[in-house]
Structures are given as C-alpha cells and as structure tokens.
Amino acid sequence: MTIHRLECAIVRGGTTKGVFIDGAALPDDPKRRDQLILSLFGSPDTRQINGLGGGDPLTSKVAIMRRVDGSDVDLEYLSGEVGIDEAIINFSTMCGNLAAGAGLYAVEAGWVKKTEPVTTVRIRNGNTGKRLTAFIPIASGACVMAPSGAVDGAAGYGAEMSLAFHDPAGAITGQLLPTGSATDTLTLAHEQPVPCSIVDCGTLYGFVHASSFGLSGHESPRELDNNTAFKETMEHLREQVAITLTERSGNAYTSRQIKMAIVAAAEDAPAKVISRVINRYKTHKAFPVTGAICLSAAAAVDGTLVHELVGNSKGLCRIGIGHPTGALSVRSSFEVEQGAYKILETVVNRSARVLMEGVAYAYLADERSNYKALS
C-alpha cells in the first residue's frame, strides 16, 4: 500500500461542494486514479468517515481540473459523483454547480488573470464536451463577496457570478428530445401508465408529474426518502427511461445516466414550477444547475409536461423553480425552426467559495477487489 499526498481544495459551488484536484497530480491510468479518489473520499461507506466525503450526494463530488493553453477555453473540468455506499465514480454526467467552483478555482489559482470589473473564465466540461462561460465580478483585485441569500440553499457569503451554458442540448444523447417525442408514456410493473418527458439539455432528465404518485410536489426530501414505495417506483422509472432510450436510439444507456425529477405547478411567485430531484441515495435538498438547465429547456418545448405547467414563451424562457430550500431563477434563449427547437444559451446566477486549500492523504493498494469501473 502506498500513501499519496494530494494538494487539493474544497470548494462550494452553488448548492454543492466538491474536492478540486489538479489532474496533473493524479495517476494517468483511469482505474488507479479512481481508486485514489475513492480512498480520498472514504468510499464505500455511508458516513465516509475515513475520508473527505460528506455522506450526501451534494457533498460527495470531485472536480478534476486541467489548465488549457492556446485554445478557445481557459480550462477543462471533469466532474464526478463519488459513490457513497459503492466503489463507483459516475463521470457520465456534468455537475453544473461545480462549474461555479471551477471558475473561482481558476481565478484564485492564477490560471486566469483577474480583470475589473468582471473576469471572464472560458470553461469546457470534460464529461460532455460542452462549453460555458463564468462572469465573476472583481473589485480592488479580489472577487466580490456577497451574501449567498441570492442562491437559496447556500448560507453565508460567496463570490457571486453568472454562468452562461452555450448550446447545452444533447449533452448525453446528442438530441434535445432523444426519443423524438416531447412526452412518452412509461409503464410501471402493475401496468400503471406514467407520462414522462425525457429531455437532454445540460444533462439527461425524465420529468414526471408529482400527481402521478399521489403527491403535491411540495413534500420535503425527508418525506420522499421515507416513502419507500415512491423511491422504488422512481428507480423503476429510471430503468424504464434507460430502456426506452436504448430501444429508440439503438445505443445502450444505463440508469446511472438518467436523472429523475417530479414537477408540479407553483402556487406563489417567484416560482412557476415546483420540482424535486430524486437521487438514488437521497432526494436533493436544493436544485442542481444541470437540472435547472434541463427543466428550463423542457419549459420552452411545446408538448412537455413542464411546458404544460408554465405556458408559452417566445424566444426566451425565464422561470423560477421552487425547491426544498427556496427558488432558483433560470433563463434560456431558444429558437424554433420548422418545429425543431434549438436551445441557444442558458444562464443561471451562482456563488462559490474556496473553503480550504491544503494537502490530503489517500492510499493506493496493489489490489482492490471491490472496485468497479464506470464509463
């Protein structure tokens, strides 16, 4: 067994938190790289007590950073969902909240020169190949710190910024509506039909009405997680989405590539729609940025379950999403040509803060029989 010293930073980005590591410090071999990260996080263990993980999907994330010279971007970040009770790292989807952390990391590390009043950071996401731009206010040579109240779900202070995701559709499948339909009908084991809008923008989501399960959509994460029958049903639907995509496209998709969310009409401003993202481990306590990108796109497309809730928009879809700890505002610009929708750009406001920089310790064993690779 070899003990490794890893220089890293823990950064809050939006409503999540991740360990940021310069990719140059990690092994080139993906399997050994992932073994090292799993050790660093203390996985697999539901408490992750022997590592830096927080025992929650929002805090068990890694960002592998790489500086890019002579390109149309300044840096690339690869985000990974580090398994909590499994020795798996899911690199199949992008974490949009960590994009805020990536922008701040690059500025504070000197990868991008600070310019006033706003520093522009050009970022490529390594999971999807998609590009985004972070606009970070600078004053007196430092990132502007502001109360994080504008980002519901994050208390305290952080460096505020705007994130613009360019051409975000088709991140996983290459198509905004990968089944060719705005809404499909999935069938549960007891033959109950469930309408579902499968949308790929930012990442791949299946949106279903909360009322399909006798819910209002306002339930707390704890209530939903304690509803064993509901959680089992959602996992079955996640599998059904993967099967449907595989059958329609001819390409193999797995349930780990699918995010699931319930939606309902909002009763009060500023939200137009209420949503809960159902993770296999725990229901999200806030709302993911990629989820907001995808939900905003779904709101723009006629015929989706989300569009039915928010109504028509022309060229610009601006909505508020109610989640367990507040609301998230997002706007998407789009165009429609001969019935085909193209999402041009999606913008969300986030904040981020570097929580610590230092040296962490992890080990690499010669063999790890319980390790499983995930592409």
C-alpha positions in Angstrom: 0.0 0.0 0.0 1.2 3.5 -0.9 0.2 6.7 0.8 -0.3 9.6 -1.5 -0.1 13.3 -0.6 -2.5 15.3 -2.8 -2.7 19.0 -3.0 -6.4 19.9 -3.4 -9.0 22.4 -2.5 -12.5 22.0 -1.1 -14.8 24.5 -2.9 -18.5 25.2 -2.5 -20.1 25.8 -5.9 -23.7 26.9 -5.8 -25.6 24.4 -3.6 -23.0 21.6 -3.7 -19.4 21.1 -2.5 -16.6 19.3 -4.1 -12.9 18.4 -3.8 -11.0 20.1 -6.6 -7.7 18.4 -7.8 -5.3 19.4 -10.5 -5.5 16.5 -12.9 -1.7 16.6 -13.3 -1.4 15.3 -9.8 -3.4 12.2 -10.4 -2.4 8.9 -12.0 -2.8 8.7 -15.8 -4.4 5.3 -15.5 -8.2 5.9 -15.0 -8.6 2.9 -12.8 -5.8 3.9 -10.4 -7.0 7.5 -10.5 -10.5 6.5 -9.4 -9.1 4.2 -6.7 -7.2 7.1 -5.3 -10.2 9.4 -5.3 -12.4 6.8 -3.7 -9.8 6.4 -0.9 -9.6 10.2 -0.6 -13.4 10.3 -0.1 -13.6 7.4 2.3 -15.8 5.4 -0.1 -17.6 3.0 0.1 -19.1 3.9 3.4 -22.4 5.6 4.1 -20.7 8.0 6.5 -17.5 8.4 4.5 -15.9 8.8 7.9 -12.5 7.8 6.7 -12.3 10.5 4.0 -13.4 13.9 2.8 -16.9 12.9 1.6 -19.9 14.2 3.5 -22.2 11.2 3.2 -24.6 13.1 0.9 -24.8 13.3 -2.9 -24.3 17.1 -2.8 -21.0 16.8 -0.9 -19.6 13.6 -2.4 -18.2 15.2 -5.6 -14.9 15.6 -7.2 -13.7 18.1 -9.9 -10.6 17.2 -11.9 -9.1 20.4 -13.2 -6.9 20.8 -16.2 -5.4 24.1 -17.5 -5.7 24.6 -21.2 -3.3 26.8 -23.2 -3.7 28.0 -26.8 -7.4 27.1 -27.1 -10.9 28.6 -27.1 -11.2 27.8 -23.4 -9.0 28.5 -20.3 -9.6 25.3 -18.5 -11.4 22.0 -18.5 -13.1 20.4 -15.5 -14.3 16.8 -15.2 -16.9 16.3 -12.5 -17.5 13.0 -10.8 -20.3 11.8 -8.5 -18.3 9.8 -6.0 -20.2 6.7 -4.8 -21.2 6.7 -1.1 -22.0 3.1 -0.5 -20.5 1.8 -3.7 -16.9 1.9 -5.0 -18.0 3.7 -8.2 -17.4 7.2 -9.6 -20.0 8.4 -12.0 -18.4 10.5 -14.7 -21.3 10.2 -17.1 -23.0 13.5 -16.3 -21.9 17.1 -15.7 -22.3 18.8 -12.3 -23.3 22.4 -13.2 -22.9 23.7 -9.6 -19.3 22.6 -9.7 -18.9 24.8 -12.8 -19.1 27.8 -10.4 -16.4 26.3 -8.3 -14.3 25.7 -11.4 -14.5 29.3 -12.4 -13.5 30.5 -9.0 -10.7 27.9 -8.6 -9.2 29.1 -11.9 -9.2 32.7 -10.9 -7.8 32.1 -7.4 -5.1 29.7 -8.7 -3.9 32.3 -11.2 -4.9 30.3 -14.2 -7.0 33.3 -15.4 -5.8 36.9 -14.9 -8.2 39.0 -12.8 -9.6 41.9 -14.6 -12.0 44.6 -13.3 -14.9 44.9 -13.2 -15.6 41.4 -14.5 -13.3 38.5 -15.2 -14.4 36.1 -17.9 -13.5 32.4 -17.5 -14.0 30.2 -20.5 -14.7 26.6 -19.4 -15.1 23.3 -21.1 -16.8 20.4 -19.3 -14.9 17.2 -19.8 -18.0 15.0 -19.2 -20.0 16.4 -22.1 -17.6 18.5 -24.2 -20.0 21.4 -23.8 -18.7 24.9 -23.2 -19.7 27.6 -20.7 -18.6 31.0 -19.5 -18.3 32.3 -16.0 -18.5 36.0 -15.4 -17.0 36.8 -12.0 -17.2 40.4 -10.6 -13.8 41.7 -9.4 -13.2 44.8 -7.2 -9.9 46.0 -5.8 -8.1 43.0 -7.2 -10.4 40.4 -5.4 -13.5 38.5 -6.2 -16.6 40.4 -5.0 -18.0 38.6 -1.9 -21.7 38.9 -1.3 -24.4 37.2 0.9 -25.3 33.9 -0.6 -29.0 34.5 0.0 -29.5 35.1 -3.7 -28.6 31.4 -4.1 -31.2 29.6 -2.0 -29.8 26.6 -0.3 -26.4 28.1 0.5 -25.9 30.2 3.6 -23.2 32.7 4.4 -21.0 34.5 1.8 -19.5 33.7 -1.5 -18.1 35.1 -4.7 -21.1 35.9 -7.0 -21.1 35.1 -10.7 -23.2 34.4 -13.7 -22.8 31.2 -15.6 -23.8 31.0 -19.3 -24.1 27.5 -20.8 -23.7 27.6 -24.6 -25.7 25.2 -26.8 -26.4 22.9 -23.8 -28.8 20.5 -25.5 -27.8 16.9 -26.4 -25.2 16.7 -23.7 -25.6 12.9 -23.3 -27.6 11.7 -26.3 -26.9 14.4 -28.9 -30.5 15.4 -29.1 -32.8 17.7 -27.1 -35.7 15.2 -27.3 -33.8 11.9 -27.6 -37.0 9.7 -28.0 -38.3 12.1 -30.7 -41.4 12.9 -28.5 -42.0 15.7 -26.1 -43.8 13.3 -23.8 -43.7 9.5 -23.6 -45.8 7.0 -21.7 -43.9 4.6 -19.4 -45.5 1.6 -17.8 -44.9 0.5 -14.2 -44.8 -3.1 -13.1 -48.5 -3.1 -12.2 -49.2 -1.6 -15.7 -49.9 1.9 -14.5 -49.2 4.3 -17.3 -47.0 7.3 -16.3 -46.4 10.2 -18.7 -42.8 11.3 -18.8 -40.9 14.0 -20.7 -37.4 12.8 -21.5 -35.2 15.8 -22.2 -31.4 16.1 -22.7 -30.1 19.6 -22.0 -27.2 20.1 -19.6 -27.8 16.5 -18.7 -30.4 13.8 -19.2 -33.7 14.0 -17.2 -37.0 12.3 -17.0 -39.7 14.7 -15.7 -42.9 13.2 -14.3 -45.9 14.8 -12.6 -45.9 14.6 -8.8 -49.7 13.9 -9.0 -48.9 10.6 -10.9 -47.8 9.3 -7.4 -50.5 11.0 -5.3 -48.0 13.7 -4.3 -48.4 17.5 -4.3 -44.7 18.2 -5.2 -44.2 20.2 -2.0 -43.1 17.2 0.0 -39.8 17.6 1.9 -36.7 15.5 0.9 -37.1 13.5 4.2 -40.8 12.7 3.4 -39.9 11.5 0.0 -36.9 9.5 1.1 -39.1 7.8 3.8 -41.6 6.9 1.2 -40.1 3.5 0.3 -42.8 2.7 -2.3 -42.3 6.0 -4.1 -38.5 5.7 -4.1 -38.7 2.2 -5.5 -41.1 3.4 -8.2 -38.8 6.2 -9.2 -35.9 3.7 -9.6 -38.1 1.5 -11.8 -39.0 4.5 -13.9 -35.3 5.5 -14.2 -34.7 2.0 -15.6 -37.7 2.4 -17.9 -36.2 5.6 -19.3 -32.9 3.9 -20.0 -34.6 1.0 -21.7 -36.8 3.4 -23.8 -33.8 5.4 -24.9 -31.9 2.2 -25.8 -34.7 0.8 -27.8 -35.4 4.1 -29.7 -31.8 5.0 -30.4 -30.1 1.7 -30.8 -27.4 2.9 -28.4 -27.0 1.5 -24.9 -28.0 3.7 -22.0 -27.8 2.9 -18.3 -29.9 4.1 -15.4 -26.9 5.9 -13.9 -27.1 8.4 -16.9 -30.6 9.3 -16.1 -31.8 12.0 -13.6 -35.4 11.9 -12.4 -37.5 14.8 -11.1 -41.1 15.3 -10.1 -42.8 18.5 -11.1 -45.9 20.4 -10.1 -47.5 23.8 -10.6 -46.3 26.5 -8.3 -48.9 28.4 -6.3 -46.8 31.5 -5.4 -44.2 33.7 -7.1 -41.3 33.8 -7.7 -41.5 30.1 -8.7 -43.5 29.0 -11.8 -42.9 25.3 -11.2 -42.2 23.2 -8.1 -39.7 20.3 -8.6 -37.8 17.7 -6.6 -34.8 15.8 -8.0 -34.9 12.2 -6.8 -31.4 10.8 -6.3 -31.0 7.1 -5.7 -29.3 7.9 -2.3 -31.2 10.9 -1.1 -33.6 13.5 -2.6 -31.8 16.7 -3.4 -32.2 19.4 -0.8 -31.8 22.2 -3.3 -31.8 22.1 -7.1 -29.0 21.1 -9.4 -27.8 23.6 -12.1 -28.0 21.0 -14.8 -31.5 20.2 -13.6 -32.4 23.9 -14.0 -30.9 24.0 -17.5 -32.9 20.9 -18.5 -36.1 22.0 -16.8 -35.9 25.4 -18.5 -35.4 23.8 -21.9 -38.4 21.5 -21.2 -40.5 24.6 -20.3 -39.7 26.1 -23.7 -40.7 23.0 -25.7 -44.4 22.6 -26.6 -45.8 19.3 -25.5 -43.6 18.6 -22.5 -45.1 18.1 -19.0 -43.2 21.1 -17.8 -44.4 23.3 -20.7 -48.0 22.4 -19.7 -47.3 23.9 -16.3 -45.6 27.2 -17.2 -47.3 28.1 -20.5 -46.0 29.6 -23.7 -42.8 31.7 -24.3 -41.3 33.1 -27.4 -37.6 33.0 -27.8 -36.8 33.5 -24.1 -38.0 31.2 -21.3 -37.5 32.7 -17.9 -38.8 30.7 -15.0 -38.4 30.3 -11.2 -38.0 26.7 -9.9 -39.3 26.1 -6.4 -37.1 23.5 -4.5 -36.9 22.3 -0.9 -34.7 25.3 0.3 -36.1 28.2 -1.8 -36.2 29.0 -5.5 -33.8 29.1 -8.5 -34.2 31.5 -11.4 -33.0 30.4 -14.8 -33.4 31.8 -18.3 -33.0 30.1 -21.7 -32.9 31.6 -25.1 -34.1 29.4 -27.9 -35.3 29.4 -31.5 -37.7 27.2 -33.3 -37.3 26.3 -37.0 -39.8 24.1 -38.7 -40.9 22.7 -35.4 -37.4 21.9 -34.2 -36.2 23.6 -31.0 -32.6 24.8 -30.5 -31.5 26.0 -27.1 -29.0 28.7 -27.7 -27.9 29.5 -24.2 -29.0 29.1 -20.6 -28.0 31.5 -17.8 -28.0 31.0 -14.1 -26.6 33.0 -11.2 -24.5 31.2 -8.7 -21.9 31.9 -6.0 -18.8 30.0 -4.9 -16.3 30.0 -2.1 -13.0 28.3 -1.6 -13.3 26.6 1.8 -9.8 25.3 2.2 -6.6 24.6 0.3 -4.1 22.0 1.6 -2.7 18.5 1.4 -5.0 15.5 1.7 -3.8 11.9 2.2 -5.1 8.8 0.3 -3.8 5.3 -0.3 -3.4 3.1 -3.3 -3.4 -0.6 -2.7 -2.0 -3.1 -5.2 -5.4 -4.8 -5.5 -8.9 -3.6 -4.7 -11.3 -6.4 -5.5 -14.5 -4.4 -4.8 -13.6 -1.7 -7.3 -15.9 -1.4 -10.3 -15.3 0.9 -13.3 -18.0 3.1 -14.7 -17.6 4.8 -18.1 
